[in-house]
Amino acid sequence: MTEPKMTHADQAVLIWPVLALSAQMQRILTYGELEGFTGIAARGQHTSLGLIHAYCEHKRCPPLNSIVVSADTRLPGDGFPQKMTPSAILVEQARVFAFGWSDEKKPRSEDFETLQSATV
């Protein structure tokens, strides 16, 4: 019997606490490291990270997904929802590190699904 596939919203719920802890520790993660922590293939993370970005925008939080970067460039990949200069990304990453993520309510799958259906 095969296990049901996780939705992108479910993946975002799985990724969120990894990023929140990483931010609290002021640590940048590569897509490969995030894959190692979550089991979500690096090439398949862009949609879930985009949902996290949309949730952060909706809640007026710094973009938590900005701390996930390419191992080669040390910057978010081309799928990052906003076009930013490298220096602007560093500013956003600093905002992510300074934000009180442990004080924020952890989003649920339904929160991400609502955002996903609003953008379709």
C-alpha positions in Angstrom: 0.0 0.0 0.0 1.4 3.4 -1.0 1.5 6.3 1.4 -0.6 9.3 0.3 1.4 12.1 -1.2 1.9 15.3 0.8 0.4 18.4 -0.7 2.5 21.6 -1.0 0.6 23.0 1.9 1.5 19.9 4.0 5.2 20.4 2.9 5.1 24.0 3.9 3.8 23.0 7.4 6.8 20.6 7.6 9.3 23.2 6.4 8.1 26.0 8.6 9.5 24.9 12.0 12.8 24.0 10.4 13.1 27.5 9.0 11.9 29.1 12.2 14.5 27.3 14.3 17.1 28.0 11.7 16.2 31.7 11.9 16.3 31.7 15.7 19.8 30.2 15.4 20.7 32.8 12.7 21.6 30.1 10.2 21.1 30.1 6.5 20.1 26.7 5.0 20.8 25.4 1.5 18.1 23.7 -0.5 20.1 20.5 0.0 20.2 20.9 3.8 16.5 21.6 3.9 16.0 18.4 1.9 18.1 16.5 4.5 16.0 17.9 7.4 12.6 17.4 5.8 13.0 14.7 3.1 11.5 17.1 0.5 13.5 17.0 -2.7 15.5 20.2 -3.2 14.1 20.5 -6.7 10.5 20.2 -5.4 10.7 22.8 -2.6 9.9 26.0 -4.6 6.1 25.8 -4.4 6.1 25.1 -0.7 8.6 27.9 -0.1 6.4 30.2 -2.2 3.5 29.4 0.1 5.6 30.3 3.1 6.5 33.6 1.4 2.9 34.3 0.7 1.9 33.5 4.3 4.7 35.8 5.6 3.4 38.6 3.3 -0.1 38.1 4.5 0.9 38.2 8.1 3.3 41.1 7.5 6.3 39.1 8.7 9.8 39.0 7.1 10.1 36.5 4.3 11.1 33.3 6.2 11.9 31.5 3.0 14.7 34.0 2.2 17.1 32.0 4.4 17.0 29.0 2.1 19.7 29.5 -0.6 21.6 27.8 -3.4 24.8 26.2 -2.2 26.6 27.8 -5.2 25.4 31.4 -5.1 24.4 31.6 -1.4 21.2 33.4 -2.6 17.6 32.2 -2.9 17.0 30.6 -6.3 15.3 32.0 -9.4 12.0 30.8 -8.0 12.1 33.3 -5.1 8.9 35.3 -5.4 10.4 38.7 -5.4 13.2 40.0 -7.6 15.7 41.6 -5.2 19.3 42.6 -5.2 21.7 40.5 -3.2 22.1 43.4 -0.7 18.3 43.6 -0.3 18.1 39.9 0.3 20.8 40.2 3.0 18.6 42.9 4.7 15.6 40.6 4.5 17.6 37.8 6.0 18.7 40.0 8.9 15.0 40.9 9.5 14.2 37.2 9.5 16.9 36.5 12.1 15.7 39.4 14.3 12.0 38.4 14.2 10.4 36.5 17.1 9.4 33.3 15.3 8.8 31.4 18.5 6.1 33.9 19.4 4.2 33.4 16.2 1.5 30.9 15.8 2.6 28.1 13.6 0.6 28.0 10.4 -1.6 25.0 9.6 -2.0 23.2 6.3 -5.4 25.0 5.9 -3.7 28.4 6.2 -1.5 27.6 3.3 -4.3 26.0 1.3 -6.3 29.2 1.6 -3.5 31.3 0.3 -2.8 28.8 -2.5 -6.4 28.8 -3.7 -6.5 32.7 -3.5 -3.6 32.9 -6.0 -4.9 30.4 -8.5 
